[in-house]
Amino acid sequence: MGSLPWNADSQPLMLAPMQGLTNEALRACFIENYQPDIVFTEFVRVQGQSRKRIARADLAEIRSHSASIPLVVQLIGHEAVALAAAAEEVQAAGCRHLNLNLGCPYGRMTTGATGGELLNHPEKLPALLMALRRVVQGSFSVKCRAGYNMSRQLFDLLPVYADCGVDYLILHPRTVAQKYAGQADHDITREALQKTSLPIIANGDIDTAEKGLSLLSEGVAGLMIGRGALADPLVFQRLRQARVSCPDEVRQRRELAEFVLDLIPRYLAKFCGERQALMKLKDVLNFIPHLQFQKDLGKLKRSTTIARFQDLLVKNFLLFQQDRHC
Ligand SMILES: Cc1cc2nc3c(=O)[nH]c(=O)nc-3n(C[C@H](O)[C@H](O)[C@H](O)COP(=O)(O)O)c2cc1C
């Protein structure tokens, strides 16, 4: 067993891996301003054929993590030898906590089933899990859906995860076939708590502090939040302070503006040129669900320069006055 990336007496709040979004710049923004306890890389593809199992850019991102909070590197792949070699490369690059993606509904590689597709081939899991367990010196976790097309598949797999030496499980209780439709079914999470002694991190549709606190009180080891953290980056602090009431619209707009304004220089430094940085900023806006913001978000999404984007953000969000729009 490797050591967990959190203290046994705490319930960690984790920022979820989101491909195309949770790059090092966005993670740094969260770490510095919103304090999740643990962050994850976007999934890192493991090459079956190449001598170098992980792309150079992915290794550079892993090496660049200097924050004091743990970074967990998430691998996606389908060959035991390649995954184990990739885990060695990650550890040599300075990161000791690894996670295997068993959830992504779009993770299939041309060479084989990966991510959530692996739940359609559960007979392949023990070899992959054990190969990783043998080499990972820190914590080894899996992030899984409840099943491929039946959420009760989880209950057959819980003993497999435990027997293969997984340290903790991040559970997104939708099926792979469901993709993102419907709601995450946290009754499955509650049942899993009764059926395994593995620590379970709850994930899926935790978009308010209230929902998160309720799951924590029911015995999950911690929470992982993805889209809810983009919509409300302060959710980690609201959870820590058990603040369940929602801020009013003026404050919500100001908080959102402060988040995105902070991202602008980070994205300009990370991405190649203004156009790409702007496109990536707009990707973040796609995850802000508040209906009353959509008209103003639409204007931001149509802007063609960072200067215009920033002006609109300041005018319509940071300096928004309720009565002006009444
Ligand atoms: C755009 C996007 C990209 C994602 N990329 C990943 C990924 O790289 N690895 C992963 O395990 N899950 C990925 N997910 C799934 C999230 O980590 C999370 O499990 C899911 O969104 C449910 O949690 P939420 O409701 O808090 O967002 C992604 C989700 C979204 C929306």
The ligand as an SDF file (V2000), in Angstrom:
LIG
                    3D

 31 33  0  0  0  0  0  0  0  0999 V2000
  -14.4710   18.8260  -20.3120 C   0  0  0  0  0  0  0  0  0  0  0  0
  -14.2630   17.6590  -19.3950 C   0  0  0  0  0  0  0  0  0  0  0  0
  -13.0560   16.9740  -19.4370 C   0  0  0  0  0  0  0  0  0  0  0  0
  -12.8510   15.8840  -18.5870 C   0  0  0  0  0  0  0  0  0  0  0  0
  -11.6320   15.2480  -18.6030 N   0  0  0  0  0  0  0  0  0  0  0  0
  -11.3870   14.2510  -17.7140 C   0  0  0  0  0  0  0  0  0  0  0  0
  -10.0910   13.6480  -17.5920 C   0  0  0  0  0  0  0  0  0  0  0  0
   -9.1210   14.0380  -18.2530 O   0  0  0  0  0  0  0  0  0  0  0  0
   -9.9520   12.6240  -16.7170 N   0  0  0  0  0  0  0  0  0  0  0  0
  -10.9880   12.1880  -15.9350 C   0  0  0  0  0  0  0  0  0  0  0  0
  -10.8280   11.2600  -15.1400 O   0  0  0  0  0  0  0  0  0  0  0  0
  -12.2040   12.7650  -15.9910 N   0  0  0  0  0  0  0  0  0  0  0  0
  -12.4150   13.7900  -16.8470 C   0  0  0  0  0  0  0  0  0  0  0  0
  -13.6230   14.3970  -16.8530 N   0  0  0  0  0  0  0  0  0  0  0  0
  -14.6460   13.9790  -15.8720 C   0  0  0  0  0  0  0  0  0  0  0  0
  -14.5250   14.8210  -14.5860 C   0  0  0  0  0  0  0  0  0  0  0  0
  -13.2860   14.6320  -13.9490 O   0  0  0  0  0  0  0  0  0  0  0  0
  -15.6450   14.4370  -13.6040 C   0  0  0  0  0  0  0  0  0  0  0  0
  -15.5230   13.0800  -13.2840 O   0  0  0  0  0  0  0  0  0  0  0  0
  -17.0380   14.6780  -14.1880 C   0  0  0  0  0  0  0  0  0  0  0  0
  -17.1030   15.9180  -14.8470 O   0  0  0  0  0  0  0  0  0  0  0  0
  -18.0890   14.6380  -13.0740 C   0  0  0  0  0  0  0  0  0  0  0  0
  -17.7600   15.5490  -12.0520 O   0  0  0  0  0  0  0  0  0  0  0  0
  -18.3960   17.0380  -11.9640 P   0  0  0  0  0  0  0  0  0  0  0  0
  -19.8820   16.8730  -12.0360 O   0  0  0  0  0  0  0  0  0  0  0  0
  -17.9070   17.5650  -10.6460 O   0  0  0  0  0  0  0  0  0  0  0  0
  -17.8720   17.8030  -13.1460 O   0  0  0  0  0  0  0  0  0  0  0  0
  -13.8570   15.4780  -17.6970 C   0  0  0  0  0  0  0  0  0  0  0  0
  -15.0680   16.1830  -17.6540 C   0  0  0  0  0  0  0  0  0  0  0  0
  -15.2710   17.2610  -18.4750 C   0  0  0  0  0  0  0  0  0  0  0  0
  -16.5750   18.0070  -18.3860 C   0  0  0  0  0  0  0  0  0  0  0  0
  1  2  1  0
  2  3  1  0
  2 30  2  0
  3  4  2  0
  4  5  1  0
  4 28  1  0
  5  6  2  0
  6  7  1  0
  6 13  1  0
  7  8  2  0
  7  9  1  0
  9 10  1  0
 10 11  2  0
 10 12  1  0
 12 13  2  0
 13 14  1  0
 14 15  1  0
 14 28  1  0
 15 16  1  0
 16 17  1  0
 16 18  1  0
 18 19  1  0
 18 20  1  0
 20 21  1  0
 20 22  1  0
 22 23  1  0
 23 24  1  0
 24 25  2  0
 24 26  1  0
 24 27  1  0
 28 29  2  0
 29 30  1  0
 30 31  1  0
M  END
$$$$
